[in-house]
Amino acid sequence: MLIQEVAIIRKVVPNNINDDLVNEKIRFKEVLVIDANGDQLGVKTRDEALSRAFAQELDLLCVAPKAQIPVCKIVDYGKFRFEQQKKDKEAKRNQHIVELKGLRLPPNIDKGDFDTKLKQARKWIEAGMKVKVDMRFRGRLITRIDVGRKVMNDFVTQMNDIAMTEKRASLEGNTMSCVLAPKKK
């Protein structure tokens, strides 16, 4: 019996997920080198810069690859990546996403339904969301755009105390729409 040997080929995955130019990935002939303290060491060849970084047991990171002379900094790359990830998480945490809620009004809406829609829109505006008010003209109602515009204007004026009009009411096809946003405090 012949025993076949199977060679297991492992794919080498780089440590850095993003495409930072670090150490041997830097392919420029000459680079402007900045040391770990922030002092400029001047223009060096790639090999000189790498040897300086390795002598300090640090890494060479290209921070400005598109400059006239690419700028490289001597840093501890692991610490640098950790700080970058920490900054990214903090920025993501502080970002505020404004939600846009949709509300549809018919042009021939009754008073009770109008008040219900108004109350719902107020609740959303007070919660910090934007409200997009749509009015669809179907069938013969397309000839009564003036009635729909009056209903839309009444809705906007009722909301003026807590909301500002971000996009004024405009007709696009058979739909009139406007966007209301909370007033800045």
N, C-alpha and C positions, 0 to 999 in steps of 0.2 A: 504494500500500500504506500502510495505517495502522499505525503503530508504537504499540503500547499501552505505556503506562508503568505499570510495576508498582511501587507504593509498598511498600517493605519496612518493616514495622512491627516494631520491636524491643521486646520486653518489658523493661521496666526492672526489674532485680533488685536489691533492696536489698543493701547491703554486709554488714549483720549478719544472720546466719542466724537467730539467736534473736530474740525480739521485745523487745529492749531499747528503752526510750524514750530516744531521743537527739535532741538539737537540735530540729528542726522537728516531730518526732513527738510531742513533749511538748505536750499540749493543755490543761493546767491554767492557770487565770487567774493564780493566785499560787502561788509555790513558796518553800520555805525553801532558801536557797543556801549551800553550803559550798564554799569555794575550794580550790585545788589543795594548799594547805598544811594543810588540815583546819580552818581557822578559819571560824566561822559569820558570814556576811555579813547574815543576817536574812531576813525575808520580802520578796521582790521580785516584781514582775510577771514573767510569762514573757518578755516582750520585753527587760526590763532584764537579766534573768539571761542570756539569749542574747547580748546585746550585750557583757556583761562577759566571757563565755566566749570570744567571737570576738575581743575586744580582746587577749586573752592568747594567741590562736591555739590555743585548746583547744576541747573539746566540752563540752556540758552533758548529763549523764547523770542520769536519774531513778533513784535507788537505793531509794526507798521510796514507790512510787506510791499505796499504800493508807493512808498516814498521814493524820491529820486535815488537816494541811497537807503536801502531797507534798514530799519531800526530794530536792533535786537537787544533784549535785556537779560541779564543774568539773574535768574530767580530760582526758588524752590518750586518746581512745577506742580507738585502735589498740593502744596499749601496755596499756590495761586489758583488752582482749579477749585479747591474747597471754598476759598473766598468768593470766587465768581459765582459758584452755585448758591452760596449763602445770599449774595446780593440779588440774584435772580429770584430766589424764593421770596425775599422781602419785597421786591418790586411787584411780584405776582400777588402777594398777600394784600398790598396796599392799593391795588388797582380796583376801581369801582366800575362794575358793569351795569349800565342802565338798561332796564328791560323795557321793551315796547309792547304795550297791550293794545289789542284791537277792539274796536267797538263799532257796531253797525247800526245806523239809524235809518229807518225808512222815511221817505219824504212826507208821507201822510201819517205821521206818528200821533198818537193820542196823548193827552196831558199826563195821565198816570204812567204810561210807558216811558214818556220823556223824563219824568221825575226819577223813575227807577234807574234809567241809563245814566242820568246825571249823578245820582248818588253813587253808583258803581264807579264812574269816572273819578269822582272826588276821592273815593277811597284809594284808588290806584295812584292818583297824583300825590296824595298825602303820604303814601308809602314810598314816594320818590321815583315812581315809574313814569314813563312817557305814555301818552294815550294817542293812538291814531284813530280818528273818527272817520268812518266811511259811510257814504250814502249812495246806494245803488239805485239808479233810475231804470225801472223795467217796464217794458211795453209802452203804453201811452203816457206814462209819467215823464218820459224824456222831454215832452213838450212843456212840462211844468217845472222847469229848472228854477224859476224865480221862487216858487213855494219851498223847494228844497234848500235854496240858499238862505231863505228867511229862517227856516228851522235850524240850519247849521250856525247861522249868526247868533240866534238866540242861545244855542248851546254854548258857544264860545263866550258870549257876554256873561252867562251865568257862572262860567268857570274863571272869569277874569280875576277874581279876588285871590285865588290860590295858584292859578296857572297862567303861563304866557304862551302865546301862539308862536310855535317854532316854524311851522309851515302854514301859510294862509290857505283857506279853502280854495281849491282849484278843481276844475272839471277835467278829467282825463278819460276819454271814451264815454262810458255811461256811468262812471263813478266819480263822485265828488269827495275829496278827502282833505283833511287837515290834521296837523300834529300839534298836540298840546304838551308842554313840559312844565315841571314844577318851577315856581319862581325861586330865584336865588335869595337866600336869606342874609 
